[in-house]
Amino acid sequence: MPPPPAHYHEISDTDTTLFSVVISLAAASEITAEINSVIETEPSEDRPSGIVGEAAIEMINTADRLSLVFLKASEIESFEGSLLVHWTVRNKRVTLIASGPDGHIKLYKKHTTNLSELIPNPSATDLSTALNWIMQ
């Protein structure tokens, strides 16, 4: 059984807008459980296939082995068979997108300056780097 979340933080941004960040030593397994729940409960028109879920879980678990994934996902959603795992801190967002019949992975980063970056064939190292970047 994974340990409970280690810390709950409320941090104010420069404009004093509060946001919450949940840090957990078991974030990767918690994200995996949420992905499996989405696959089981979403309406059939949006539900991702098992292969899509497995691709996302494999990417997250591999990133976790490289450098501990300690930031829980802020949202996990499905849309027309795609699975989107979002991490959001302040005005930064990282989204892991798994889609298609083979579970193709893309990584989307939205910067504080409203610039965005799409990485079409990310590695687990790219995901790990993006999750570390979002906390800076």
C-alpha positions as CSV (number, residue, x, y, z in Angstrom):
1,M,0.0,0.0,0.0
2,P,1.5,3.4,-1.0
3,P,2.2,6.0,1.7
4,P,-0.2,9.0,1.9
5,P,0.7,12.3,0.3
6,A,3.8,13.7,1.9
7,H,2.9,17.4,1.8
8,Y,0.1,19.7,0.8
9,H,1.3,23.2,-0.2
10,E,-0.5,26.4,-0.7
11,I,1.8,28.9,-2.3
12,S,1.0,32.4,-3.5
13,D,1.9,33.6,-6.9
14,T,3.2,37.2,-7.5
15,D,-0.4,38.4,-7.9
16,T,-1.4,36.6,-4.6
17,T,-3.5,34.0,-6.5
18,L,-3.4,30.8,-4.5
19,F,-2.9,27.4,-6.0
20,S,-2.4,24.0,-4.5
21,V,0.3,21.5,-5.2
22,V,0.1,17.9,-4.0
23,I,3.5,16.3,-3.5
24,S,3.4,12.5,-3.0
25,L,6.0,9.8,-2.8
26,A,3.5,7.5,-4.5
27,A,2.3,10.0,-7.2
28,A,3.1,7.6,-10.1
29,S,0.9,4.8,-8.6
30,E,-1.8,7.3,-7.8
31,I,-1.8,8.6,-11.4
32,T,-1.9,5.0,-12.7
33,A,-5.0,4.2,-10.5
34,E,-6.7,7.4,-11.8
35,I,-5.9,6.4,-15.5
36,N,-7.4,3.0,-14.9
37,S,-10.5,4.6,-13.4
38,V,-10.9,6.8,-16.4
39,I,-10.7,3.8,-18.7
40,E,-13.3,1.9,-16.8
41,T,-15.8,4.8,-16.2
42,E,-15.8,7.2,-19.2
43,P,-18.6,7.1,-21.7
44,S,-17.9,4.8,-24.6
45,E,-17.5,7.7,-27.1
46,D,-14.6,9.2,-25.1
47,R,-13.2,6.1,-23.4
48,P,-9.5,5.4,-24.3
49,S,-8.6,1.9,-25.2
50,G,-6.5,-0.3,-23.0
51,I,-3.5,0.2,-25.3
52,V,-3.7,4.0,-24.9
53,G,-3.9,3.7,-21.1
54,E,-1.0,1.2,-21.0
55,A,1.2,3.6,-23.1
56,A,0.6,6.5,-20.8
57,I,1.2,4.3,-17.7
58,E,4.4,2.9,-19.2
59,M,5.7,6.4,-19.9
60,I,4.9,7.6,-16.4
61,N,6.4,4.5,-14.7
62,T,9.6,4.8,-16.8
63,A,9.9,8.5,-15.9
64,D,9.4,7.6,-12.3
65,R,12.3,5.1,-12.5
66,L,14.5,7.8,-14.0
67,S,13.6,10.5,-11.5
68,L,10.9,10.1,-8.9
69,V,7.5,11.5,-10.2
70,F,6.4,13.3,-7.0
71,L,3.8,15.7,-8.5
72,K,0.3,14.3,-8.7
73,A,-1.7,15.0,-11.9
74,S,-4.0,18.0,-11.6
75,E,-6.4,16.4,-14.0
76,I,-6.8,13.2,-16.0
77,E,-9.4,13.2,-18.8
78,S,-10.4,11.4,-21.9
79,F,-11.5,12.9,-25.2
80,E,-12.6,10.9,-28.3
81,G,-10.4,8.0,-27.3
82,S,-7.4,10.0,-26.3
83,L,-6.1,10.2,-22.8
84,L,-4.8,13.5,-21.4
85,V,-2.8,13.7,-18.1
86,H,-2.3,17.3,-17.0
87,W,0.1,18.7,-14.4
88,T,-0.5,22.4,-13.7
89,V,1.5,24.8,-11.4
90,R,0.9,28.5,-11.6
91,N,0.8,29.4,-15.3
92,K,2.8,26.4,-16.4
93,R,1.2,23.2,-17.7
94,V,2.5,19.9,-18.9
95,T,0.1,17.5,-20.7
96,L,0.9,13.9,-21.6
97,I,-1.3,12.9,-24.5
98,A,-1.8,9.2,-25.5
99,S,-3.9,8.5,-28.5
100,G,-4.4,6.4,-31.6
101,P,-4.7,2.7,-32.0
102,D,-1.1,2.2,-30.9
103,G,-1.1,4.6,-27.9
104,H,1.2,7.2,-29.6
105,I,2.5,9.6,-27.0
106,K,2.9,13.4,-27.3
107,L,4.0,15.9,-24.7
108,Y,2.6,19.4,-24.6
109,K,4.2,22.2,-22.5
110,K,2.5,25.6,-22.0
111,H,4.9,28.3,-20.7
112,T,4.1,31.3,-18.5
113,T,4.5,33.5,-21.5
114,N,1.7,31.7,-23.3
115,L,4.2,30.1,-25.6
116,S,3.7,26.4,-26.1
117,E,5.8,23.5,-27.2
118,L,4.7,20.2,-28.6
119,I,7.1,17.2,-28.4
120,P,5.7,14.6,-30.8
121,N,7.8,11.6,-29.8
122,P,8.9,12.3,-26.2
123,S,11.1,10.0,-24.1
124,A,10.5,9.3,-20.5
125,T,13.5,11.6,-19.9
126,D,11.5,14.4,-21.6
127,L,8.6,13.8,-19.3
128,S,10.8,13.8,-16.2
129,T,12.5,17.0,-17.3
130,A,9.1,18.7,-18.0
131,L,7.8,17.7,-14.6
132,N,10.9,19.2,-12.9
133,W,10.6,22.3,-15.1
134,I,7.0,22.9,-14.0
135,M,8.0,23.2,-10.4
136,Q,10.7,25.9,-11.0
